[in-house]
């Protein structure tokens, strides 16, 4: 049977040594058939629609036909009216505006978007990105002093500032006004800015809470345009930046984010910004650009500028149309990304060695590592790599001046921000999201923080959260798969958190005779498989890093396979292939 028993009412688990397969309950077969007949779609697509709650009326039409009219009224956001009024005042009085943003992809795209929109009709403005190493995260005293020196009257802070209470007080003392556009979790008391735009404010009734920092910047520009009709076309031509921020900041691909990403990707594929097109060329990426392509090919390069050098390089690249500047800055950013990868590899190897040498690590529920010489701009990436090897909340720290500065990453379902908050008495500052956070502490507090963090995590994390899991949408037979199914699945895109690419599994799979390892080190597995009960239908697959399973695959014994679908194009021919996530052998 291609599907699990209809009697299944709870998630079914198949255990592997490293991963747990969680197969979702199958949809009601009668409802699947009714939907399949009513819309003329495949069984697989109809099943996925019902699983995702997309089998009724208006919601289905809106979901499969994204429209910019689906975006919420920006004035529903708390303080939006105040922010618009203050910017209008600045424009009327010719005041100088500084567009200020964080040094990561979300921050630099935010600055590029707001600066580009305002500069299309106003000249008296500048942008500023803090130096990661000299100023640290968020609003800095140095940045405010620079604003004072430049005669700035108003600072629009993007992707930062929600907990910068003291810095805003300092700016107020210098008669510099602030508008904060942030999406991070607020503290108990909001900064005393002219306006604080953050849907996560407890007193904000904005209906969508998961916008990226760049998304908040877009809503501000949308509000300005609605009030004044300053440049709708200009604004919508900046949606590629919003899509890049959504992809790189790993926010949910639901609601407004899905609409913004959909039209941003449409822009990138049909009329790409010169700078993004050049970065894709430097990454040797061609063909259709989706969220994954932005995450792996564009985002890291934009991020590399702030991690290794100056993030202002990224803004300079994103706001220009000058071919020579794009080429010179693009090449520099690409080289910085190469350096970033080298640091990444070296630190990852050293961190893994530290873990192997620590006998206390075996029973720990968290990981905290510190080395003075580690590159501060890369440790967040390495923390994610460590989680791939050892699935538990992870913090990496490096020395930053007289302090230790670090990045935290979490596992699915565990709120690392809340855990860090319970250790905040040992910190100088911290901020972030459920799954990623940053912090600064005195070096003498590292050991105490490690003990406290482990205590908090051990008390609150569950065994379920400590077990890496693959969520399987449907169990299918290869005969149910086709190019048509793949094309229908693409209608769920753009894919990302909370709107993931459908994952399938097939049981009783055997080698069809042509499976082999590939790659310079033979670490990847190129599959050619069928099922025991239907050897006439074969399908190819690619399993990156799964070369170790070659002999088991070729033994002739059946196994189970978890995968997503993709199209392999070669010499004009398009063939369906499996992108293998895991194999389980009986």
DRENNU-505857 format. One record per residue (C-alpha): residue in one letter; x, y, z. Coordinates in steps of 0.5 Angstrom, whole numbers, plus 2048, in hexadecimal, padded with zeros to 3 digits. Layout:
// DRENNU-505857
aXYZ ...
***
This chain:
// DRENNU-505857
x800800800 x8038077FE x80080A804 x80080980C x7FA80580F x7F380A80F x7F3808816 x7F980C818 x7F781281C x7FE81481F x80481681C x80880F81B x80F80E81C x81580A819 x81B80B81D x82280B81A x82980B81D x82981381C x82381581A x81B81481B x816814816 x810817818 x80A815813 x804819813 x7FD816813 x7FB81580C x7F581980A x7EE81680A x7EE812803 x7E7814801 x7E881C802 x7EF81B7FE x7EB8177F8 x7E581D7F9 x7EA8227F8 x7EE81F7F3 x7E881E7EE x7E68257F0 x7EC8297EE x7EF8237E9 x7F68237ED x7FA81D7EF x7F98197F5 x7FF81B7F8 x7FE8227F7 x7F78227F9 x7F981E800 x7FE823801 x7F9829800 x7F4825805 x7FA82480A x7FC82C80A x7F582E80B x7F4830804 x7ED82D802 x7E8833803 x7E68397FF x7E983F800 x7F083D803 x7F28397FD x7F183E7F8 x7F58437FC x7FA83E7FE x7FB83B7F7 x7FA8427F4 x7FF8477F8 x7FD84E7F7 x8008557F9 x7F98577FB x7F9851801 x7FE856805 x7FC85980B x7FB86080C x80186280F x7FE867813 x7FB862817 x80286181A x803865821 x80686C820 x80686B818 x802872818 x80887581D x80D873818 x80A875812 x80987C815 x81087D818 x81387B811 x80E88080D x810885812 x818884811 x816884809 x81288B80A x81888E80E x81E88B80A x820887810 x82688280F x82487B810 x829875811 x82686E80F x82A86A815 x82A862814 x82D85C817 x833859813 x82F852811 x82B85180B x82585380E x828859811 x82C85B80A x826859806 x82185E80A x82686480A x826863802 x81F862801 x81D868806 x82386D803 x82186B7FC x81A86D7FD x81B873800 x8218757FC x81C8757F6 x81987B7F8 x81E87E7FD x8258807FE x827882805 x82887B808 x82E876809 x82E86F80B x83286C811 x834864813 x838863819 x83F860819 x83D85981C x844859820 x845860822 x83D862824 x83A85B825 x833859823 x82D85E822 x82D866824 x834868826 x83686F829 x83B86F824 x83686F81F x832874823 x838879823 x83987881C x83287A81B x83388081F x83988281B x836882814 x830886817 x82B881817 x82488281A x82187C819 x823874819 x81F86F816 x82286881A x820862816 x82185B819 x82485D81F x822862825 x81C85F829 x82085E82F x82586482E x822868833 x82886B836 x82B86D82F x82487082D x824874834 x82B877831 x82987982B x82387C82E x828880832 x82B88282B x825884828 x82587F823 x81E87B822 x81E874821 x81886F81D x81A86881F x81886381A x81985C81D x81685581D x81A852823 x81785182A x81685782E x819858835 x81485A83B x815861839 x815864832 x81A869830 x818870831 x818872829 x813876825 x81086F822 x811868824 x80F86381E x80F85C820 x80985781F x80C853825 x80A85982A x80585782F x80185D82D x80185C826 x7FB859822 x7FE85881B x7FC852819 x80284F816 x80884E81B x80D84B818 x810850813 x817850812 x81B857813 x81B85980C x81385780C x81285C811 x81686180D x812860807 x80C86180B x80E86880D x80F869806 x809867804 x80586B809 x809871807 x807870800 x80086E802 x800875805 x803879800 x8038757F9 x80B8767F9 x80D8707F5 x8098697F5 x80D8677EF x8138697F2 x8118657F8 x80F85F7F5 x81685E7F1 x81985E7F8 x8158577FA x81B8537F8 x81F8567FE x819854802 x81984D7FF x82184C800 x82084E808 x81A849809 x81E844806 x82584580A x822847811 x81E840810 x817843812 x81183F811 x80E83F80A x80784080C x80284680B x80584D809 x80C84A808 x80A845803 x80784A7FF x80D84F800 x8128497FE x80D8477F8 x80E84D7F5 x81584F7F7 x8178487F3 x81384A7ED x8178507ED x81D84D7ED x81C8477E8 x81884C7E3 x81C8537E4 x8228527E9 x8268577EC x82C8587E9 x8308577F0 x82C8507F2 x82D84E7EA x83584F7EB x83584B7F2 x8318457EF x8368457E9 x83C8457EE x8398407F1 x83883C7EB x83183B7EC x82C83C7E6 x8258397E5 x81F83B7E9 x82083E7EF x81C83C7F5 x81D83D7FD x8228387FD x82683B7F8 x8268427FC x82883E803 x82E83B800 x83183F7FA x82F8467FB x82E847803 x835844805 x838849800 x83484F803 x83584D80A x83D84C809 x83E853808 x83C85580F x83F84E812 x84684F80F x84685780D x84185C80D x83A85B80C x839862809 x83C85E802 x83685A802 x831861802 x8368647FD x83585E7F8 x82D85D7F9 x82C8657F8 x8308667F2 x82E8657EB x8368677E8 x8398617E5 x8408627E7 x83E8637EE x83A85D7EE x8408597EB x84585C7F0 x84185B7F6 x83E8547F4 x8458517F3 x8478547FA x8418517FD x84284A7F9 x84984A7FC x84784C803 x842846802 x848841801 x84C844807 x84584380B x84583B809 x84C83A80B x84B83D812 x844839812 x848832811 x84E834815 x84983681B x84583081A x84A82B81A x84D82E820 x84682E824 x845827822 x84C825825 x84A82982C x84482582C x84781E82B x84C820831 x847822836 x84581C839 x83F82083D x83C821836 x83981A836 x83381C83B x832823839 x82C826836 x82F82C833 x83682E830 x83A834832 x84183582F x84683B830 x84C83D82C x85084482D x852843826 x84C841822 x84984681D x843849820 x84084A819 x840842818 x83E83F81E x83684081D x83783B817 x83C83781A x836836820 x83183381B x83782F818 x83882C81F x83082B820 x830827819 x83582281D x833822824 x82C824824 x82B82982A x82A83082C x83183382A x83583982C x83C83B829 x84084182C x84684582A x84A84B82D x84785282B x84C85782E x84B856836 x845852835 x84384B832 x83E84C82D x83A84682A x834843826 x82F83E828 x82B839824 x826834826 x82282E824 x81B82D822 x81682F827 x81B83282C x81B83982D x82283B82E x82084282F x81C841836 x82283C838 x827842837 x82284783B x822842841 x82A843841 x82984B840 x82C84D846 x83384A844 x83384E83D x83485583B x82F855836 x82B850831 x82685082C x82384B827 x81E846825 x81B83F827 x82083C823 x826841822 x829846827 x82F84A829 x83284C82F x83884F833 x83B84E839 x84184F83E x84684983C x846848844 x83F846843 x84084183E x84083B843 x83A83D847 x83683E841 x83883783E x835834844 x82F838845 x82D83783E x82E83083E x82A830844 x824834841 x82583083B x82582983E x81F82B843 x81A82D83D x81C829836 x819823835 x81C81D832 x81881E82C x81B82482B x82282182B x82081C826 x82181F81E x81B81D81A x81981D813 x81281E812 x80F81A80D x80981D809 x807817805 x80980F804 x80880E7FD x80A8097F7 x80F80B7F2 x80980A7ED x8058107F0 x80B8157EE x80C8197E8 x80E81F7E5 x8068217E5 x8078207ED x80D8247EE x80A82A7EA x80482A7EE x80882A7F4 x80B8307F2 x8058347F3 x8068337FB x80C8377FA x81083B7FC x812836801 x815838808 x81483780F x80D835811 x80C834809 x81182F808 x81282B802 x80E825802 x81281F804 x810818802 x812811804 x81280A800 x813803803 x8157FD800 x81A8007FC x8207FC7F8 x8267FE7F4 x8247FE7EC x82B7FC7EB x82E8037E9 x82F8067F0 x8368097F2 x83A80E7F6 x83C8147F2 x84081A7F4 x84881B7F5 x8488187FB x8428137FA x83E8167FF x8388177FC x8338117F9 x8308117F2 x82A80D7F3 x8268097ED x8208057F1 x81A8027F1 x8157FE7F5 x8157F77F6 x80E7F67F4 x80F7FA7EE x8167FA7EB x8137FD7E4 x8138047E7 x81A8067E9 x81C80D7EB x8228117EC x8248147F2 x82A8187F6 x82C8177FD x83181D7FF x83681A804 x833813804 x83880F800 x83A80B807 x833807805 x8358057FE x8377FD800 x8307FD804 x82C8007FE x8307FB7F9 x82F7F57FD x8287F47FA x8247F4801 x81E7F9802 x81F800805 x81B806806 x81C80C803 x81A814805 x81B819800 x81881F7FD x8178207F5 x81B8247F0 x81C8247E9 x8238227E6 x8248267DF x8298237DA x82A8257D3 x8238277D3 x8208217D6 x81C8227DD x81C81C7E1 x81981B7E8 x81E81A7ED x81E8187F5 x82281D7F9 x8238187FF x82381A806 x824814809 x82480C809 x82280780E x82480080D x8207FA810 
***
